[in-house]
Amino acid sequence: MLDLSRLRALHAISVHGSVAGAAAALGYTPSAVSQQITKLERETRTTLLERRGRGVALTEEALHLASAAKQLLAIVEQAETTLEERRGQPTGRLSIGAFASAARGLLPGVLAELDREHPALEARLTEVDPHLSVDLVTKGVIDLAVAHDWDIAPLPAPEGVAQAVIGDDRCDLLVPEGHPLAGRTAVRREELARERWICQPPGTVCHDWLVRTLRASGYEPDIRHQAEENHTQLALIAAGLGVAMIPRLGRGPLPAGVVAVRLAPVPVRRLYALWRTEAARRPAIRAAVEALRVRSVAAGLQSTPSSD
């Protein structure tokens, strides 16, 4: 009989495209995942992975086995959901994926509450880009995702994925102290054509939103510096190297030399919890979504865009 945990490892490699990616998603080391595959190859007497440069590729036999593993894992999930529902209490493992500022600004409190209120539930957090989170939920790699979209770039929810609004996160213009705009009570986007910008790298939601927003205002942004971490962007602003639009969630106190200025209209990103509709019956999903909503209120997220 094939071992389910080994099939799970193979399925994770097929989804993430690498042993390292599968290990990160499963919470194992790459070595442990490789050992699972070696044992599965021994059980099936079949070569499942082939070396391709520095990575690996699934053989044709492995692709067929991974497809079967996906179906088996779905059946197991349904059985676990039914058992959890009958108990009426959140139990088992709940994998949560969240974008960086939500992982920093929301999830510590959410995870602590779940751990305190539901000791039989094992919640695990993985930081993921919002671009990837919906697909990871759809494929069953994570159970629940915290993602966001912007007012001009809605987040699509494909068939089979449910979503709930957690709250709205407002965004400020951050400028160096002494900048001509630093003393203003509000600034319109059209006034920012000559600014040097600091933002996240291309391909991220925030970078794409910034470019689309400023282009809609009639000009091409002059992006001088790109950094993934908010703290790095803040350090660049404090050094007088440019300005940035940064949301409030997870931003933390502004360092010396950085001033926040309100934008008019205020840019807003909406935060969502997403999960597979077939898992909606899980008490763990309901408990996590409720904890996210409560924590969002505590973090000052607005239920509707605000003009202040």
N, C-alpha and C positions, 0 to 999 in steps of 0.2 A: 504494500500500500504506500502511495506517495505521501510524503510528509507535508502538511499544510504550510508550515513555517518556511520550508524550502521553496514551495510554490509561490509563497508571498514574496520571497526575495527575488525570484525570477520575474515575477510580475512588476515589481518595483524597478528593476533594471530596464524592462521593456518600456516603462513609462518615462523614466528619467534619462535613459540613454547611457548610463554609466554606473559602475559599481559604487563610486563615491556618492553620486546623487541618490542612489537607492539607499545607501547606508545612512545618509543624512535624514532622509524621509522616514526611515524605520527606527532611527535612534540607535543604530548599531555602528560598529567600526567597519571600514571597508574590508578588513581582514575577515571579520565574522561573516559578512555577506559572501565573500569569496569561498569561505569554507562551506557555507550552505549550498552554494552552486556546485562545488566539487562533490559533495555528498549526493546531490540530486543527479549529477551526471553518473555517479556510480550506481545509484538505484535504477536509473533508466537505461544504463549502458549506452548513453548517447552523449555526443559532444554538443554542449549547449552554447558555449561562448567561444568566439574566435578573436584572436588579437588583430586589431586594426590600428597600426601606428602606436600611439600611446594609449589608446582606448580599446574597447571591446565591442563586438557586434554579435547579436543573437543569430544563431544558425536557423535554417528553415524549420528544423524540428523544434527548436526552442520557441520560435514564434507561435507554432501550433500549441505547444504546451502552455505558453503564456496566455494565449487566448482562453484555453480551458481553465487556467488558474483564475482568470478574471471572473468567469462564470461561477466557479466554486466559491471564491471569496465573496461574491454578491449573495450567494445562498447562505453562507455563514453569517454575513452581516444581517440578513433578514431574520435568521434564527436568533441571533444575539439581541436584535431590536425587540423581537417578540418577548423574549425572556425578561429583558429590562422593563418593558412596558407592563408585563404581568406583575413584576415586583413593585412597580410604581415608584422606584427610586433610581436616581442616576448611578449607574455602575459601569464597570469595564473601562476600556481605554477610549479617550476622546482626543483626537489629534486636531489641533487648531493651528491655522496658518494666518499670519497677520503681517501687514506692511510695517516698515521700521518704526515710524512715529507712534503707531497704535500699539505695537509690541512694547514700546517704551512708556507710553503715556496711559494706556488702558489695561493691558494684559497682566501686569504684576498684581494689581488689585483684584482683577477678575479671577486669576488663578488662585490667589490666596483665599478668596471667598469660597470658591469651589472646593478647595482642599479642606477648608474648615467646616463647611456645611454638608459636604458629601464625601466622607472619607473612603467610601467604596469606589469612588470615581478617580481614575488616573488620567488627568488632563496633561497633555504635552503640547508645548508651543514650538513652532518653527517659523522663523521670519521669512516671508516670501514677498516677491514683487506683486503689486495688484494686477499687473498684466497677466500673471501666471495663476493667480489664486482660483479664478473661476474654473479653469481647465483642470486644476488639481482636484477640486471638489467633484467635478463631473466624472473624472476618472477614478474617484474613490481613493485617491492618495491621502487626502486629508478629509476629516469629517465636517469641519466648520472653518470658514474663512472670514476674516475681517478685511474688507476691501473698501475702496473709495472711488468716487468719480468726481468730475468737476462740472460746473454749471454748463460748460460748452462741450463736454465730452462724456455723455451718459455711459454707465456701465451696463453692458448687455447681460441678461440672465437667460441662458439657453433653456430649452425644454428639459425638465427633470431637475432643475435647480430652483429652490425657493430662496427668497431673500426678505429681510426685514431691515427697516431703517433704524440705525442706532442713534444718529444725531448729525448735526451739521457743524463743521469746523471752519472757522473764519480765517482769512489770510491777511497778513499785514505787509506793507512795504517796509523793508529794513534798510536803513541808510547809515553811513558813517556819521558820527558826531561832527558837527560843523558843516555838513552838507547843506546846500541851499534849501533843500526840502525838509530839513530836520525840524524846523520850527512850525511847519504847516499843520493845520488841524485836519486837512484832507487833501488828497491829490487825485486827479483824474488820470486814467491810463494814457490818454492822449498827450499828457505832459512829459512822458517818460522816454520820448523818442531818442534823446541824446545820451541816455544813460548807458553805462557799462554794466553788464549783467553777470551775476554769479548764479549758477543753477546746477541741477543734477545732470548727469550725462544723458545723451540721446537714447531713446528707447524706453525711458522711464516715464511714468504717467505725469509727474510734475514738470519734467522738461517739455514734453509734448504740449501740455496745457499752457505753459508760459509762452512758447513759440506761437501757438494758435491764438492765444489771447492778444498778444502784442501785434501780430499780423492783422488781426481783426480791427485793431485800432489804427491801422494804416501805415505801419512801418515794420521793417525787419530788425529784430533785436540784435544788438552787438553783444554777443556772449563771449566774455573774456576768460572766465574760469569755470570749471566744472568739478563738482565734488558731490559724492553721494551723501555724506553725513552732514546734518544740519550744523553741528558744532564746527566743522571745517568751514562751511559757508560763513558762519558768524565770525570766525577768526579772520577770514578774508575781508569781510565788511569792515571789521574793526580796524584793519590795516589800511582802510581807505581805498581798496582795490575795486570797488563796485557796489552795486545794490542788489537786493534779492527780494522775491516774494516768498515768504515762508509761512505756512500754517501755524496755528498756535499749539495744537495738540503735540505733546511730547517735546516742544521746543525748549522749555525750561526758561530760567531767568536770562535776560539779555546781558551779555558781558559789557564791561566798560567800553565806551567808544561806539556803541551801536544804539540807534534810536528807531523806534517803531512809529510809522506814520499810517493813518487810516487811508485806505483806497476807497474811491467812490466811482462806481458802486463797489461794495465789498465783495471780493471773490470768496466763493464758498465751495467747499468740497463736502459731499454727502457720504457718510460712513454707513456701510451695510454689513450685516451678518448673512452669510450664504451657506446653504447646506443642501444635500440631495433630498428631494421630496420623499423618496422612499424611506429616508431615515427620520422624517419629521415626527414620528411617533415616539422616538427615544426621549425619555425624561432628561437625559444628559444634554441633548440639544436645547430643549426648552430652558433648562437651568442655566446653561451657558449664555443663551441669548438674553435672558432676563438679567443676568449678572452684568453683561455688557451694557445694557440700557441703563442700569443703576449707576454703573461706574462712569458712563458718559455724562450723566447729569452732574455727578460729583466733579468731573473734569471740566465742567463749564461749557460743554457742547450744547449748541442750540437746537431745538427741534425744528425751527424754521429760520431762514436767513434773517439776520438782524441788521439794522442800519446804523447801530451805534459804533 
